[in-house]
Amino acid sequence: MVAGLSSGKVALLDVRPEEEFEAGHLPEAINIPLEQLDAMLDKLPRDREIVAYCRGPYCVLSHEAVQRLRQLGYRVRRFEEGYPEWKAAGLPVA
């Protein structure tokens, strides 16, 4: 995933609430809380794969976002680990 980010082939989608996003997120991530997803589809690129994430392996927000975006024809997958595991691994955060 990191290679996809640096090459610009992947767009990160953080579906957590705005307050959590502001407290920390993956670099370059777009924040669209799940309940606002349908209203903010114009912020998502159609020409890149989207990787959705949330609070970690047991968080359902990114599962729901992936299902919805696939229904709409987006190329999308879920980042299982989510923000907490990314941060705990010492990877860069914004």
N, C-alpha and C positions, 0 to 999 in steps of 0.2 A: 504494500500500500504506500509506503514512504516513497518508493521509486515513482509510482504513479502521481503522487502529489508534486514531486519536484519536476516532473516532466509536463505537468499541466493536463494530464489525461484523466485525472480524478478530481471531483468536487466533493468536499466534505460537507455533510449536512448534520448539524447539531439540532436535535429535536427536543432538547430539554427546555424548561421555562427560561425566559430571558434573564431572570435573576441568577440562575445557575450558570448560564453562558457568560454573563458579565463577571462572575467570580473566577472564571477560568475555562479555557476551551482549547481545542487543538488548533494550531496555527492555520490560517487561511479558511477556517470553517465559516459557513453561512449558518446563522441561527434562524430557524423557523420552528417555533414551538408546534408540536403536533396538532393542537386544536386550531392553528392558523394555516395549516399546510395548504388546504384547498384555495384559500384566499390569496396565497402568496406564491403560487406556482410560477409566476412570471420571473421570480428571482432565481429559478433553477435552470441551469444550462441543459439544453437538449443534446448538445454535441459531445458531452463527456459522461463517463460513468459517474454515478452518484454513490457515495458511501455514507450511509446514515449511521449515527451513533447516539447513545444516550448515557445512562448511568452504569452500564456494565452488563454482564451476561444475563442477569435476571430482570433487567428493565424491559418492559414491553413497548415502550414508546417507539423505539427504532423498528421493532417488528411490524408494528402497525403502519408506520411511515413507508416501509419497504413494500408492504402489501398494497397500499394505496397507490404509490407511485408506479408499481408494476402494472396495475390495472389501467393506468393512464399512459402506458407505453414508454416509461422511462427505463433506462438501463440503471439498475440500482441493486446494491447489496448492503448487508449489515456488517458493521465493525463490531464483532462480538464483545471485545474487551471494554469498550467505552472509555469515557474520560478518566475515571478513577484509576483504572489499570494503566492507562497511557502515562498518567502523571507519576504513578508509583514506580514505573519502569525508568523514570528519569528522563523521559523524552521531552522535547520542548513543548511548552504551553504558552498561550497568549492570555 
